[in-house]
Amino acid sequence: MRTTRRRSRPWQAVALLAVLGVVGGCAIGGADTAPLASNGQQLVGVVDAPDSVSGNVTVWSWDVAAEGLQALVPEFQKKYPKVSVTIVDIGYDNAYDKISVGLQSGSGLPDVVTVGTDHMAGYTGNFPHGFVDLAPAAKGEQQDFDPTKWQASTDGRDRLYGLPWDSGPVGLFYRRDHLAAAGVDPASLTTWQQLLDAGKKIKATTGKKLFVDDITNETSMFPLLLQQQGASYFTPDGRVALDSPQALRALRLLKDMQDADLIDNEKGWDGLVSATKSGTAATAPTAVWWTGTLTSEMPELAGKFGVLPLPAFDLGGPTTSNSGGSTLAIPSQAANSTAAWAFVHFALASRSNAVEMMRQQGLFPSYLPALSDPFFDEPQPYFGNQPVYRLFADMVGHAPPFVYTTDSSRASDLVHNMVAGVLLNGKDPAQALRDTARQIANATGRELAHD
C-alpha cells in the first residue's frame, strides 16, 4: 500500500539503519538471538482447529490498513470465539522506528505487525530470528499469492517471514482530455520511445508536461523502470549490480525526458497531488493505489482519466512493474503466535476478505484467488467506466521480481542522489552508475557484479 483515502501519501523509506545503529549486515541484539522456536511448526493446523485457539492478539498497523483489519475482527471472532483481537493504529510516521527498536531490544512488539515489502529484507537480514517463520504453516499456499510478493517475504533459506497482503502493480494513468487535445491516440503508447515522442507533441500542442516526479527522492521513476526490465540494485546472490545495461537504459530514458522538459519536478507527495489536481501533466506511470488518491482527492476530475499498461522498453517486453505493498508478520517475541497466525491467515488468505478490503479501503490484494471476483470487472465511473481494476489484476504476477537486501535502504539513498545528479546537474549516466555502484560496494562491503 502506498496511499490512503483518508490521508494520502507514499510509503517513504525510513532511516532504518539510523535506528539500528551500526548494524551493517550483521545481526545484533535482542530478538534475533532468540532460539528458532518460532519456526512455524507450532502453527501447523491452527487455522483448521478454531476451538483450540484462545487468548488475546494485538495487531499494529495504520491508516486504512488498520481500518481494513478492524472491519474483519467481528467475523474472525465468530470463527475463533476464544480469541480477542485488538487493532492498534500506531500511525505511519513512527511505525518503523517502533518496530526497529522492538526487534533490537527483544521486547515491546505485539503479536502481529504490518511491514512494507521493501523493509522486510532489512529486518530479516539484521534480525534473522526476529520473526516467526511462517513457511511450515503456509505450506502449499505459495501458488495462491503474487509470486513477486512471496519472494520478497522470504529469505535465501526459503523461510517466510510475512504473509503478503497488498500489491502495487503499475500502469500508465493518462488524462484523456490532454491526449485528445494533442491528437495522441492512447493505444499508440506501447513503448517508452512512443511515449517520449508523444510527450513532445503534447508539450508543443498543449503546454502540458508528460508526468510529475520528485527526482530527488524515492518517488523517482528509476526503480520502477529498473524492475520493469527485470533488474535491481543487487543480484540474487547479493552483489552490487547498479551499473547494468538495464539501469543505463532506464536512466537515459529519464534524462531524455528531462532534457525535453517533459518532467514536472515537484517536491514530495503533496507536490505530486497538487500538480496532478491542477492538470500539469498528461500521464502518471504509477501503481494501482493511485486510484484511491484520484477518487478521494480529485472527485472533480471524474471521467478525465484512463489507464493503460506501462509502455514496454521493447515490443513484447514486460508492461508492468511494482510499487509498494506490505505483509503481516508475527514477531518471535509475540505472546500468542498461534492466535496471531489464525488472524493473519484469516485476513489475508481469504477471497472474500481480500475483496472487501479492496472494495472498502482500496488495498489491492496479493491473494490471487480474489482477483477472479466479479468486483474487478466492474466498470469504474471515475475512469469513464473503464474496468481499471481488471487491467491491474491481469498485471499481477507479471512484474519481474526486485531483489531486496539488508542494504537496500542504504543503496536507495545513494541511487536517488545519483538520479538527481544526472537529471538536474547533467552528469553522464554511465559514469554516474559506475561511480554509485562503487559507492554502494564500499559502503556495504559487497562485491561488484560488473567489475
N, C-alpha and C positions, 0 to 999 in steps of 0.2 A: 504494500500500500504506500502511496506517495502523498495522497491528498486526503482531505476530509471535506465533507459537505458543510460541516459546521465551522471549520477553521482550516482553510486550505493552505497547504504548504508542502514542500518536499521533505523527504526523509533525509535531511542533510547529515553527512558523515560527522561523527563526533570525534573529539581528540582522545580516542581510547588509550593510546599509548601514554598520554599525559596522565591519565587517571591511574594507570597501572604502574607508573614509574618506569624504571629501566628494565622492562620485561624482555625486550628484544624478542628473540624467537624461542625463549625458554619458558618452561612452566615454573611458576613460583607460588608460594603462599598457600593459604587455607584449603579450599575445596579440591584443588587439583591434586593434592597429595593424599586425598581420602582413598580408601580401598575401592576397588571396582565393584562394590556390592550392587551399585545401581547399573548393572549391565543389562537390564531389561528382562532377564529370565523370570524374575519375580512378577512381572507384569503379564506374562503369557496367560491367556484365558480370562483375564479380568473382565473384558467387555462382554463376555458371554455368561458371566455369573454375577448379575447386579445385586443379588441378595447377600453376596459375600463381601461387598464393598461398603465401607462405612467411614464416618469421620468428617472432618472439615477440609475444604480445599480453598486456598486463596490464590487468585489469579491477578497478575499485574498486566495491564495494558493501558491504552489511552485513546482519547477521542472516539471516533466512530467505531474503531476496533473494539474498545471496551463496551460501547453501546450494543454492538452486534452480539458479543458474548453474553452480556447481561440478558438480552432477549431470549437466549437459549436456556437459561437457568431453569425456568419453570418446567419445561418438558424434560430436561435432564433429571430433575429431582423426582419426576413421576416415574422414570425408569429406574433411578437409583435412590429410593426413598430414604436410605440411611445416610446419604451424603448431603452435606450443606455446603453450598458454593458461594463465595464472596468475590465479586469482581471489583478490583481497585483501580481507578483511573489515576495513575501516578503522574500523568502529564508527560508530554513528549520531551520537553526541554531537559529534564533531569533523568529520564529513563535509563539511558545507557551508563550514565555516571553511577546510578544506584546499582545497576546490575554488575558493573565492573568492580565496584567496592565490595559488593556481597561475595563475588567469586574470589576476590583476593583475600578477604578476611575469613571466608569459610562459614559465614553466618549472615543472617538478615534477609535472605531471599525467600520468596513464597514458594508455593508448590508448583506454580506454572508461571512462566514469563513469556512475553512477546519479544521476539528478536528479529530484526531485519535480516534478510537473506545475506546482505553484504557484510554484516557484522559477525555472522556465525563462525566463519573460519578463524577470525581473530580471537574469539573467545575460546574455541576448542583447541586452537594451537597453543595458547598460553595457559589454558586450564583443561588439559585433556581428560580429567576426571570430574570436571565441574558440572556436567550434565549427564542425566541418565541416557544410556544407550538404548534407544527405542527399537533397534533393528530386530531383536528376537520377538518382541510383541507385535511388530508390524510386518512380520514375515509373510510374504505372499501378496502384499498390498502395494508394492512398488509400482506395478503397472497401472495403478489407479491414480497416479499423481503425475503432474507435469515433470518430465524427466530432468529438465534443467534445474528445477527447484529441489527435486530429490537429491540430485548430485551435489548441489550447493549446501545441502544439510548433512552431508556425510563427510567422513574423513578418509584418508588413504587406506584405512583398515576396515572399510565398509561399516563403520559404526554410524548410526543415525541419531543425530543429536537434536533434532527438532522435526515435527511433522509439518510439511508445507501447508501454508494457509492460503495466501493470495498470490497471484501472479501479475506481472506487468507487461503483457505483450504490447509491442509498439507498432503503431501505424502512422499514416500521414493524415492529420486533420487539415482541412483546407476550407477557405472561405469561398463559397460558391459564387458570391457576387463579385469578388475581386478577380477570380479567374475568368468569369464571364465578361467582365469589363475589358479584360486584356485579350479576349478571344482565345483563351487557352482551354483545351479540352482536358478535363481531369484524367480521362482514360489514356491520354498520351504520356502520362508521367510514370513510366515504367522503369526508368533508370535514373541514377543520380545526375548523369550528364543532361538528360532531358529536362530534369527539374531545374538544373542550373541554367540552361538555356531559357526555360520558361520564366524563371525568376528575373532574368534580364529584360525580358519582354514585359513582364508585369510591372517592373520598376519604371521602365521607359513610358509605359502607357498610363499607369495609374499613380505612380509615385510610391506605391506600397513596396515594402521590403519583403524578402522571401520568408524569413522566420525571425523570431525573437530568441535571444540566447544570452546567458551570462557566461561568457567565455573565460571568466576568471575563477570560476568555482565548479563544483561537481555537477551542476546542471548543464555543463558543456556537453555538446553532442558527441564529443570524441569517443568516450567509452561505448556509447550506443553504436557508433559506426564501426568500432573495432569488433565488438561482439557480433554484429551482423555478418562479418566476414569470417567468423569462427576463430578469432584471435583474442588474446588477453594480454595483460601486463606480464603474466608469468606463464611458463609452460606447465603441463600437468605434473612434472617432476620438480617444479619449484624454481627453475632458472628464470632469470630476467629476460623477457622476450619483447620488450617495448620497441626495439629497433627492428621491427619486422616489416616485410613488404606491405602487409595489410595496414599497419599503423601509418606507414608513409602515405599510402593511398588515402586513408581517412583524413590525415592532416592536410594533405594537398587539396583535397576537396573543400575542406573548411577554409583554407587560405584563398582558394579561387572565389569562394562565395564572399569572403571578407573583402578581397581586392575589388570585386564587382559592386561593393557597397550594398550587399543583399542581406546582411545581418544587422538587426537592430539590437545592439548590445545594451541590455538593461541590467540593473543591479538587483540580484536576488529574486525571490519568489514574488514579492509584491510588485516588482517591476514587470515581471513576466505577465502577471494577471492584468495589471493596469494597461500595458501595451496591447494585449490581446483584446481587452474590452474596448479600447479606443480604435481598434481596427488597423493597427500599424502594419501588420504582416499578413501575408496571404496564406501561409501554411504553418503547421506546427508538427514536426516529427516527434511524437511523444507517445506515452503509454495510455492504456485504456482508462486509467484513473483520471485522466484529464476530462473525461465526460462529466464527472461529478463537479469539477470546478466550473465548467461551462454552464451546466444546467442550474447550479445553485447561485453562482455569482454574476452570470450574464444572461438572465432569462430574456432580456430584450433582444437578444441576438438569435432567438429560436428561428430555425429554418435556414440560417445562413451558412451552417457548417455541414460538411460531408467528410467521410473518412475513406481512405484508400490504404492498401498495403504499402509498406515502405518501398520506395524505389530500390531496385537492385543495383549493385555495382556492375554486374554483368547480367545480361538477359538469361533467365533460368536460374539465377543465384537466389540466395535467401532473401525474402521480402519482409522480414520482421527481425526484431531484436527484443531485449527485455530491459525494463527499467523498474526497479522497486520490487516489492514483495516481502513476505515475512513468514515466520514459523511460530509455532508454540513449542516451547521446550520445558523440560522438567529438571530443575537444578538437583544435583546429587544430595544437597542438604535438605531437600523437600521433606516436610514432616509426614506427608501422606502421598507417596508416589503412586500407590495403586489407584487411589481415587482420582489423583491427578491425571493418570493415563486414561481412566474411564472418561473423564470430562474432555480431554484433548481429542480422543478418538471420536466421541460423540459429536463434538463441534465440527471437526474437520473432515471426517470420513463418512459423511452423510450427504447424499444428494439433496435432500430437502433442506437441510440446514445451510448448505453451501449456496443454494439458490436463494434462500430467504435473506442471507447476509448480502448477497449481490443485489437483490431487489431493494432492500431497505437501506443498506449502508454503502453500496457500490463497491464491495470487496470482491474483486474478480477471482473466482476460485481456481486453485491449483488442482482440485479434485476433479479428475477428468469425467467421471460419470455424470456430474452435474451439468456439463456443457451440452449434453443432448436434451436438456429440458426445453420445452417449448418457449419458455421465457426468453431465451436467447434469440429466438426467431421473430420476436415481436417487433413491428415497426416502431421506431422511436420518433415521435413528432418533432422533438427538438432538432433532429438531424434530417428534417424533410422526409420523415417516415422511412428512412433507411434503417434496416435491421443491423445496426452497427455492432451489437454485441455478438451476433453470429459471425461477423467478419473477424472480430478479435478471438472468439472461441476457436475458429478454424486455424488461427495462428499458433495457439498453444501447442507446445511440443515440437515446433518447427524452428524456434530460435536456437542458434548454436549455443552451447554452454559457455560460461565465462568462468575462468579459474580464479578462485579467491584463496588467499593465503593469509598467514599471520601478519604479513607486511603489506597487505592491500591498502590499508589506510595511509600508511607512510608513503607508498608509491603514488597514491592518488594525489596527495598534496604536491608532489614534485611534478606530476603529469599536468595538473591544472596550471601551475606556473609556466610550464613549457608551452602549453597551448596558447596562453596569453602572450608569451614572448614571441611566438610565431605570428599570431594574428594581429597583435597590436604594435609590436616592435620590429616586425619584418625579419625575424631570424629565419635562417634556412631550415626547412622542415627536416631534411635528412640529418643535418648536423645536430639539430636540437634533439631529435630522437636518440641519436647515438650518445650525446652528452648526458641526457637524462637517464638512459639505460645504465650508464656507468655510475651516475649518482645513486641510483636505486641499489645497484650492486654493492657499492661502497658503504651505503647506509645500512644495508641489511646483512651483508656478508654472504650474499647469494652469488652464484656463478652467472655469467652472461651466456645466453643461449646462442648469440651470434657474435662470437669474439673474433 
